[in-house]
Amino acid sequence: MLIIPVKEGENIDRALKRFKRKFVKTTIKNQLQERKQFTKPSVARRAQIQKAQYIQGLRDQETY
């Protein structure tokens, strides 16, 4: 459970912004999206490999 202490005189919009930032950092949203639909382990592994290849390509471009 996320707890956001609101300081006295603080704008509610600012507190909401902190809540949203904290919510994204906890990756709860990603977990909920993953649970909506089952993905086969082979598909998940393939996506992970493709992501690693993409990142490696970006790093290779940086060095040149």
N, C-alpha and C positions, 0 to 999 in steps of 0.2 A: 504494500500500500504506500502510495506516495504522499508525503506530508510536506506542504509548502507553508512555512510560517510567514504570515503577512505582517509586516511591520506597521506600526502606528503611523497613519498619514500616508501610507503607500497606496498608489493607484491600483485598482483591481486589474486593470489591463496589464500592468507590469507583472503582477503576481501570476496572471494567466499565462503570460509569455514564459515565465520561469517554469511553470508547471509543464507546459508543452515541451520545452527544451529538455526537462528532466525525463519526461515520458518517452521521448525519442531516444534518449541515451540508454534507457533501461531495456530497449529492444523488445518491449512487450508487443508493440504494433507488429513487428516482423514475425513474432511467434504466432500471433493470432492469424495473420495472413497465411502462414505455412500450414496451419491446422485446418483452414477452410477446405483445402483440396489436397488429396494425397498425391505425392510425386514418388515415382519409383526410385529406388536407390541408384539405379544405373543412370537415370536422367539427372538426378541431383549431382552425381559424381562427374558427369559430362559437363554440366554447367560450371562446376567448381574448376575443372581443368581449363575450360574456355576462359574463365575469368583470370586464372593464373597466367595463361598465355597472353592475354590482353595486357595485363599489368607488366609482364616481362617485356613485351614489345615496347611499352611506354618507357620503361627503364633503359632499354637498349637505345631508343631514340635520344634520350637525354645525354648519354655518354658520347654521342657522335656530334 
